[in-house]
């Protein structure tokens, strides 16, 4: 006669208990890693847009602006919608008729950026030589209305986090 082999109910309960304890310990670390990943995603997306705008200005030898908005630039310094990168022929920081939209970049929904600069303008603008037309300043990432990370743009158009 064959002897049946298996696990007892006590052994299964012990395994489930140990698994629950391990999951409870790992969950806060997972949330922290997820938050860091969201910060890195939002930061890299904006850095890519800023670098693209500056490089296009230098390579195209034209003024390029970067602002927040869906089809037109809004006048807020809080960037939370799409980012618009365009050739700004008249230098007013608005996407006007006849100006070419180069790229429209969608920001993550949970992230917004606050643009603070000396001249208190709502847009970032690069000249043909890559400088910022005295629009150097700081972009602060806000995740769920809490400041998380900053990007500093200096007068020559270079960035640092």
C-alpha positions as CSV (number, residue, x, y, z in Angstrom):
1,X,0.0,0.0,0.0
2,X,1.3,3.5,-0.9
3,X,1.6,6.1,1.7
4,X,0.1,9.5,0.8
5,X,2.5,12.5,1.1
6,X,1.5,16.1,1.3
7,X,1.6,19.2,3.5
8,X,-0.4,19.7,6.6
9,X,-2.6,22.7,7.3
10,X,-0.2,23.9,9.9
11,X,2.7,23.9,7.4
12,X,0.7,25.8,4.9
13,X,-0.4,28.4,7.5
14,X,3.2,28.9,8.6
15,X,4.4,29.4,4.9
16,X,1.6,32.0,4.4
17,X,2.5,33.8,7.6
18,X,6.2,34.0,6.6
19,X,5.2,35.2,3.1
20,X,3.0,37.9,4.6
21,X,5.7,39.1,6.9
22,X,8.2,39.3,4.0
23,X,5.7,41.2,1.8
24,X,5.0,43.6,4.6
25,X,8.7,44.4,5.0
26,X,9.3,44.7,1.2
27,X,6.3,47.0,0.4
28,X,7.7,50.3,1.8
29,X,10.9,49.8,-0.1
30,X,8.9,49.1,-3.3
31,X,6.9,52.3,-2.8
32,X,10.1,54.3,-2.4
33,X,11.6,52.7,-5.6
34,X,8.4,53.5,-7.5
35,X,8.5,57.2,-6.4
36,X,12.2,57.5,-7.4
37,X,11.3,56.0,-10.8
38,X,8.5,58.5,-11.3
39,X,10.9,61.4,-10.4
40,X,13.6,60.1,-12.8
41,X,11.0,59.7,-15.6
42,X,9.7,63.3,-15.2
43,X,13.2,64.7,-14.9
44,X,14.5,62.9,-17.9
45,X,11.5,63.9,-20.0
46,X,11.9,67.6,-19.2
47,X,15.7,67.5,-19.6
48,X,15.3,65.9,-23.0
49,X,12.9,68.7,-24.0
50,X,15.2,71.4,-22.8
51,X,18.2,69.9,-24.5
52,X,16.2,69.4,-27.7
53,X,15.1,73.0,-27.7
54,X,18.6,74.3,-27.1
55,X,20.2,72.0,-29.8
56,X,17.5,73.0,-32.3
57,X,18.2,76.6,-31.7
58,X,21.9,76.2,-32.2
59,X,21.6,73.9,-35.2
60,X,18.8,75.9,-36.9
61,X,20.3,79.2,-36.0
62,X,16.9,80.5,-34.9
63,X,15.3,81.4,-31.6
64,X,13.4,78.5,-30.0
65,X,10.9,78.7,-27.1
66,X,9.6,76.1,-24.7
67,X,6.4,76.6,-22.9
68,X,3.5,74.7,-21.3
69,X,0.1,74.4,-23.0
70,X,-2.0,72.2,-25.2
71,X,-2.3,74.0,-28.5
72,X,-1.2,77.5,-27.3
73,X,1.1,78.5,-24.5
74,X,-0.6,79.3,-21.3
75,X,0.6,82.2,-19.2
76,X,1.2,80.2,-16.0
77,X,4.6,79.4,-14.7
78,X,3.3,76.0,-13.5
79,X,3.9,73.5,-16.3
80,X,1.5,70.6,-16.0
81,X,0.1,69.9,-19.4
82,X,2.0,69.4,-22.6
83,X,5.3,71.1,-23.4
84,X,5.5,72.9,-26.7
85,X,8.8,73.4,-28.5
86,X,8.6,75.9,-31.4
87,X,10.6,78.3,-33.5
88,X,9.7,81.7,-32.0
89,X,10.3,84.2,-34.8
90,X,9.0,87.3,-33.0
91,X,10.4,86.3,-29.6
92,X,7.2,86.8,-27.6
93,X,7.2,83.3,-26.1
94,X,3.8,82.4,-27.7
95,X,3.1,80.0,-30.5
96,X,1.7,82.4,-33.1
97,X,0.3,81.8,-36.5
98,X,3.1,81.1,-39.0
99,X,5.5,79.8,-36.3
100,X,6.6,76.2,-36.6
101,X,5.7,73.7,-33.8
102,X,8.7,71.4,-33.5
103,X,7.5,69.0,-30.8
104,X,4.7,68.5,-28.4
105,X,5.7,66.5,-25.3
106,X,3.1,65.2,-22.8
107,X,4.1,65.4,-19.2
108,X,3.2,62.7,-16.7
109,X,-0.2,63.3,-15.1
110,X,1.0,63.2,-11.5
111,X,3.9,65.5,-12.1
112,X,4.1,69.3,-12.6
113,X,7.0,71.7,-13.0
114,X,7.2,75.2,-11.5
115,X,9.3,77.6,-13.6
116,X,10.9,80.4,-11.6
117,X,13.2,82.9,-13.3
118,X,14.5,86.4,-12.7
119,X,12.2,88.0,-15.3
120,X,9.1,86.1,-14.1
121,X,8.1,84.9,-17.6
122,X,6.2,81.7,-18.3
123,X,8.4,80.4,-21.0
124,X,12.0,79.4,-21.6
125,X,13.7,80.7,-24.7
126,X,17.0,79.9,-26.4
127,X,18.9,82.1,-28.8
128,X,20.7,80.9,-31.9
129,X,24.0,80.7,-29.9
130,X,22.3,78.5,-27.2
131,X,22.0,81.2,-24.5
132,X,18.7,81.8,-22.6
133,X,18.1,85.5,-23.2
134,X,18.5,86.2,-19.5
135,X,15.9,83.5,-18.7
136,X,18.1,81.5,-16.5
137,X,16.2,80.0,-13.6
138,X,15.0,76.9,-11.8
139,X,12.4,74.2,-12.7
140,X,11.1,72.5,-9.6
141,X,9.4,69.1,-10.0
142,X,6.3,68.7,-7.8
143,X,4.9,65.3,-7.4
144,X,1.4,65.4,-5.7
145,X,2.1,69.0,-4.8
146,X,5.3,68.2,-3.0
147,X,8.7,69.6,-4.3
148,X,10.9,66.6,-5.3
149,X,13.7,67.7,-7.6
150,X,15.1,70.8,-9.3
151,X,16.7,71.5,-12.7
152,X,18.8,74.7,-12.8
153,X,19.4,76.4,-16.1
154,X,22.1,78.9,-16.3
155,X,22.6,81.9,-18.6
156,X,24.5,79.9,-21.2
157,X,21.7,77.4,-21.4
158,X,23.4,74.5,-19.6
159,X,21.4,72.5,-17.1
160,X,22.2,70.7,-13.9
161,X,20.0,68.7,-11.5
